[in-house]
Structures are given as structure tokens and as C-alpha cells.
Amino acid sequence: MSELIYLGHASFLIKGKEYLVVIDPYEDNSVPNLKFPKVEPVDAVIASHSHADHSAYHLVPIKENPNRVSAKMLRVPHDHHNGMKRGMNLIHIFDVDGYKVVHMGDIGCVLDARVLEPIKNADVLLAPINGFYTINPRELKQIVDLVNPRIVIPMHYHMIKYNSGYPDGNMIEEFKKLFPNYQYLESEELDLNKYKDYKGALIFKGYRQ
């Protein structure tokens, strides 16, 4: 049960053998044309920062006897001004049944390789590409070149087919040009075991309400 389930925007349900966790649930109507879906009770809800489109804790049910969820954290700026404009953001590093899964939250700038050392050689890097509120695909490519993740998955971008997410000038097309070895996933679910030997970019086809 080593799975990532895409919940829209920058939110995922992470399923491991030992725990279930939702990261960055969004408030209804905080993201254009997205309403947070109903999810099963989880062990923990984690947010990268306190903005409404990442911290709707109350929309996620918690188990009666939750297991402890531990994740390493890396505090980084949400902007290009050392956090002075939009505050700070937490990168979360999860061990999902032996897979190193990194959720970048709303990282807003490219950082020195020394700072990014904890996320080096991740199995999965979940990264925003909006370009206004977060890094853009070109900046993501710089980060990827520094930390060498095995799989890169874009998040926090406008999905034209569903008209969901903040408008961003079609950043997903720029992402595909920079990561030409991408594949589309057939659903909102990623079985990590099925992709244990895959190296490249994966794109969820889009969250459907």
C-alpha cells in the first residue's frame, strides 16, 4: 500500500503500511474550481504553510487511534525575498515504506545545493510550478539538476481541461518541454511499487470532482 493519491492543487493522500497522511488540504473555493474531496480518516494532516489553499485541517477526518507520523522538515522561503513577501514554507520529507517522498510545498526560490542536501536523491519530488506564487518550471529544473530525484511530479498549476487552479500562463507546457521524458498517469493514484524502477517525470491527468 505504498501509494500517492492526488487530491488536487498541492494536496496528496500518502498511503504507507504504517500510516495515512494528508498534506496541504485546501479550503473550499480557495483554489478556482476545486472543492476538497472527502477522504478516509487518516493518522495526521500536515501543512507546508498556513495559507488557506494549503492548511484546511478541519476538512480531513482523523482516526480515533492515530499512528504517529514523522517527517523531516526543511524551512525555506515562499518567495524570492527570503520570506519577506509571503512568509516561509516547509518542505516535508517522508519515508513511505522505504521510498523517499519529498513534498516541496510552496517553495518560492532556488536554493543552494548545501541547503537542499536533505532532499537529494529522493524517489519522488512533488514540486509546484505556478511561477507566481511558487517557483516556475525553469527554477524547478535547476533544483532537479542539483538534487537528482528519480521521479518528478508537478503540482500547483492550472489544469486547462478542468479550468482548475490558479491561472499561470500554461506552465504545464513549459514543464513538459523541460522534462521531455514525462509520462501521464491514468488516474489520480500512483502505486510507488509499480514505478520503483522508473526515472523521469510523471503528470497526473487531472483531478476530477
Backbone torsions as a table, in degrees:
resi	resn	phi	psi	omega
1	MET	NA	45.1	178.0
2	SER	-93.8	91.2	-171.5
3	GLU	-134.5	151.7	167.9
4	LEU	-117.7	127.9	178.2
5	ILE	-116.7	121.2	-177.0
6	TYR	-78.7	126.8	-178.5
7	LEU	-107.6	5.7	-179.4
8	GLY	101.0	152.2	178.7
9	HIS	59.8	-114.1	178.5
10	ALA	-118.0	20.5	-173.7
11	SER	-103.0	139.7	179.1
12	PHE	-139.6	148.1	166.7
13	LEU	-99.4	120.7	-179.1
14	ILE	-103.0	121.4	-177.6
15	LYS	-112.8	114.8	173.5
16	GLY	-119.8	175.2	179.2
17	LYS	-66.5	-30.8	-174.4
18	GLU	-98.6	-18.9	-175.9
19	TYR	-160.4	161.5	170.1
20	LEU	-120.8	134.6	179.8
21	VAL	-142.1	140.6	171.8
22	VAL	-106.2	132.3	177.0
23	ILE	-116.4	136.3	175.6
24	ASP	56.8	54.1	173.2
25	PRO	-67.7	142.8	-175.6
26	TYR	-108.7	145.0	176.7
27	GLU	-65.2	140.8	175.7
28	ASP	-56.1	135.3	179.5
29	ASN	72.6	3.6	175.2
30	SER	-80.4	-21.1	177.5
31	VAL	-120.7	127.5	-176.9
32	PRO	-50.6	125.7	174.9
33	ASN	61.9	28.1	175.1
34	LEU	-129.2	132.0	172.9
35	LYS	-120.4	131.3	-174.8
36	PHE	-63.4	130.3	-176.3
37	PRO	-75.7	160.9	173.8
38	LYS	-73.4	136.6	179.8
39	VAL	-129.6	159.6	177.8
40	GLU	-69.6	158.8	177.0
41	PRO	-58.6	138.9	-176.1
42	VAL	-122.1	172.0	178.8
43	ASP	-82.1	-27.9	-178.4
44	ALA	-160.7	154.2	172.1
45	VAL	-119.7	130.1	-175.6
46	ILE	-126.5	140.2	178.2
47	ALA	-123.4	141.7	177.9
48	SER	-76.4	-27.1	176.2
49	HIS	-165.6	178.2	-166.8
50	SER	-91.6	2.9	179.0
51	HIS	-64.7	149.4	-171.8
52	ALA	-60.9	-26.7	-179.4
53	ASP	-85.5	13.4	178.6
54	HIS	-142.2	-2.6	-169.4
55	SER	-139.2	38.0	179.3
56	ALA	-85.3	67.1	-177.0
57	TYR	-54.3	-38.0	-172.2
58	HIS	-67.5	-12.6	-179.4
59	LEU	-88.1	-2.5	-176.3
60	VAL	-116.8	120.1	178.7
61	PRO	-73.3	144.5	179.3
62	ILE	-108.1	142.0	177.9
63	LYS	-60.6	154.4	177.8
64	GLU	-64.6	-38.7	178.7
65	ASN	-126.3	77.0	-174.2
66	PRO	-70.9	146.0	171.4
67	ASN	-78.3	155.2	178.5
68	ARG	-75.4	133.5	178.1
69	VAL	-113.9	122.9	178.1
70	SER	-114.3	140.6	176.9
71	ALA	-145.2	140.6	173.9
72	LYS	-77.9	147.7	-177.1
73	MET	-127.0	147.1	178.3
74	LEU	-132.4	117.2	-175.7
75	ARG	-87.0	122.1	-176.7
76	VAL	-137.0	162.9	179.2
77	PRO	-71.3	148.8	175.7
78	HIS	-89.3	2.3	-175.2
79	ASP	-151.5	-174.0	179.0
80	HIS	-92.5	12.6	-175.0
81	HIS	-124.5	36.0	177.6
82	ASN	57.3	33.2	177.2
83	GLY	85.9	0.6	-176.8
84	MET	-70.9	-24.0	-176.4
85	LYS	-93.9	-46.4	-177.0
86	ARG	-123.5	6.4	179.1
87	GLY	89.0	-162.5	-177.3
88	MET	-108.3	165.5	-174.7
89	ASN	-138.6	145.7	178.2
90	LEU	-106.3	123.7	166.9
91	ILE	-82.6	134.4	178.7
92	HIS	-112.1	136.6	-178.8
93	ILE	-118.7	113.7	-177.2
94	PHE	-107.3	145.3	167.6
95	ASP	-101.1	105.9	-179.4
96	VAL	-106.5	90.8	179.3
97	ASP	55.0	40.0	178.6
98	GLY	95.1	-9.9	176.3
99	TYR	-92.3	132.8	178.0
100	LYS	-88.5	107.8	-177.1
101	VAL	-111.6	122.7	-176.6
102	VAL	-114.8	124.6	175.3
103	HIS	-106.9	117.7	-172.5
104	MET	-82.4	-8.2	-177.0
105	GLY	60.5	-139.1	178.8
106	ASP	-104.2	51.3	178.1
107	ILE	-55.5	136.3	-172.1
108	GLY	-115.0	2.7	-178.5
109	CYS	-158.8	165.4	175.5
110	VAL	-86.9	130.5	-177.1
111	LEU	-109.8	165.4	178.8
112	ASP	-62.6	146.1	-179.4
113	ALA	-55.9	-35.0	179.6
114	ARG	-62.7	-39.8	179.4
115	VAL	-68.0	-36.2	-176.7
116	LEU	-87.1	3.9	-178.1
117	GLU	-51.1	-40.3	-178.2
118	PRO	-61.7	-21.4	-178.6
119	ILE	-101.9	6.2	-178.1
120	LYS	-63.4	140.3	177.0
121	ASN	61.9	33.8	175.5
122	ALA	-64.7	150.0	172.3
123	ASP	-72.7	-40.1	-180.0
124	VAL	-135.3	130.4	175.1
125	LEU	-116.6	112.8	176.5
126	LEU	-95.2	113.0	-168.0
127	ALA	-133.6	139.4	178.8
128	PRO	-79.0	152.2	179.7
129	ILE	-135.4	16.3	-174.9
130	ASN	-54.9	-41.3	175.9
131	GLY	90.3	-19.3	176.6
132	PHE	-107.5	-55.3	178.1
133	TYR	-83.7	-15.8	-175.0
134	THR	-140.7	-174.1	171.2
135	ILE	-62.6	160.0	176.0
136	ASN	-103.7	175.2	-178.6
137	PRO	-58.5	-34.8	179.1
138	ARG	-65.6	-41.0	178.4
139	GLU	-69.2	-36.7	175.9
140	LEU	-60.7	-41.9	179.1
141	LYS	-60.1	-38.7	177.2
142	GLN	-62.3	-42.0	179.5
143	ILE	-65.6	-44.5	180.0
144	VAL	-60.1	-40.7	178.7
145	ASP	-64.0	-27.5	179.9
146	LEU	-81.5	-37.8	-169.7
147	VAL	-109.9	-12.2	172.0
148	ASN	55.1	57.3	174.5
149	PRO	-72.4	156.1	179.2
150	ARG	-77.7	-41.9	179.2
151	ILE	-125.8	135.0	176.0
152	VAL	-116.6	129.1	179.1
153	ILE	-125.2	120.9	179.0
154	PRO	-77.7	150.1	175.7
155	MET	-147.7	175.6	176.5
156	HIS	57.1	55.9	177.2
157	TYR	-143.8	165.9	-178.2
158	HIS	-79.4	126.9	176.6
159	MET	-101.3	106.1	-172.7
160	ILE	-61.8	-42.1	-176.2
161	LYS	-57.6	-37.9	-178.0
162	TYR	-104.1	-0.3	-177.0
163	ASN	49.6	43.3	-177.9
164	SER	-117.2	150.1	-178.9
165	GLY	91.8	163.7	-179.1
166	TYR	-69.7	133.3	176.1
167	PRO	-55.1	138.3	-174.1
168	ASP	-143.8	14.9	-179.5
169	GLY	73.7	27.0	176.3
170	ASN	64.6	50.6	-178.1
171	MET	-62.7	-25.3	-179.3
172	ILE	-63.4	-32.2	177.9
173	GLU	-68.6	-37.1	176.4
174	GLU	-67.2	-39.2	177.1
175	PHE	-58.0	-45.5	-177.7
176	LYS	-64.9	-32.7	176.9
177	LYS	-68.4	-36.4	-178.1
178	LEU	-81.4	-23.2	179.1
179	PHE	-125.2	68.8	-171.7
180	PRO	-67.3	-12.7	178.9
181	ASN	-90.8	33.3	-177.9
182	TYR	-81.4	157.6	170.7
183	GLN	-131.6	146.6	172.6
184	TYR	-86.3	140.1	172.2
185	LEU	-86.8	148.7	-174.9
186	GLU	-81.9	-12.4	-178.0
187	SER	-149.3	-168.4	176.4
188	GLU	-89.6	7.6	-176.9
189	GLU	-114.1	136.8	176.3
190	LEU	-122.4	114.4	174.8
191	ASP	-85.2	110.2	-175.8
192	LEU	-63.2	-31.4	-180.0
193	ASN	-67.2	-34.9	179.7
194	LYS	-70.3	-22.3	-178.2
195	TYR	-112.1	25.2	-175.4
196	LYS	-67.3	-20.8	179.5
197	ASP	-108.7	5.2	-176.9
198	TYR	-84.7	140.8	173.6
199	LYS	-133.6	122.4	-178.9
200	GLY	151.7	-161.0	-179.9
201	ALA	-102.4	145.2	174.7
202	LEU	-125.4	139.2	-179.0
203	ILE	-126.0	123.4	174.1
204	PHE	-68.8	138.4	-176.9
205	LYS	-64.8	-18.8	177.1
206	GLY	134.3	141.5	179.3
207	TYR	-79.1	126.9	-179.6
208	ARG	-107.8	128.5	-179.3
209	GLN	-64.9	NA	NA
